[in-house]
Amino acid sequence: MRTFGIILVVILGLIGLTFVAGRGGHESYDSKTFKPGPVIGMVKGLSDDALEGRQTGTEGAKRAREMIISRLQALELLKVGNSYAHPYELDLEGQTVEGVNLIGVIGGTAKSRDRIVITAHYDHLGTKDGEIYNGADDNASGVAGLLAIAEHFKRRKSPPKHTLMFVFFDNEDAMKAGSKAFMAEPPLPQKQLAFNLSLDQLARAEDGVFWTSGAALAPTLTPVMERVSKEAPLDLKQLAANGNDLANGLVEADLPYIALRASGAETTPDATDTFDNLHQDTFLKSVETAVMVAQAIDNQLEDLLGLPPLPSQEE
Ligand SMILES: [Zn+2]
């Protein structure tokens, strides 16, 4: 009986250890391209109850913007005009509400007019029946992913060849209002917008797979995605040719794009989308994969778009 008791204690201990390991502290995945601390901290901060689900036009959305802007300042991204904030008006059930997109820029080193626009929405559903919809996966994770890409290009002494424009959309999930407002008055001539990389819901790659859409619409993208997939911590699988359901309003302007979403994110958003339910290890692998996709697009944009190669950088 006593032996049985000891065995039981050992078994329970092992189960406990497995559980802890499975949850994955943020130290467990060692990223090569960004520091995990600020990335995890951004998701935690944006999905905090105090922000009440970041609904457009609320104090919570304003606080979300303050967090993102302080990170854009720390990373020294450039502004378009005199502010990171780009407000626009939208009609929400008969009421005029102010939506605010955020834009930060990293200048490219090559003589190219082609800009890569990297996008994620920061808004979420607010509260419903007294429950906060925190939106940790949807889409605090994508916002943190964008900032990790920015950190990669700013801090690792690997500036991009092409100018990168990071855009954080407001009111995107429900109405695609943020991306439509961006395209209605683009901050630079529309023909200079060459490509869109879109991140939405990065945190739930339950079977280690990342969905991409967009590649099937542009055959030149397929080999690039296959190469990234071989190196990246997650597999990249393409959605079907008409699978542009992950895309945003930029696609309506015929912009070539890649949209990334973790494979386990098919479920409808609900109040369980909290920071505590996020698998940090998987999330960090998703972010690293997204950084690698961004790097590949910058490296090979001319190939992707069927343009002549860039002139040599030496003057
Ligand atoms: Zn979303």
Boltz pocket constraint, residues with backbone or C-beta under 6 A from the ligand:
constraints:
  - pocket:
      binder: B
      contacts: [[A, 121], [A, 138], [A, 139], [A, 173], [A, 200], [A, 201]]
      max_distance: 6.0
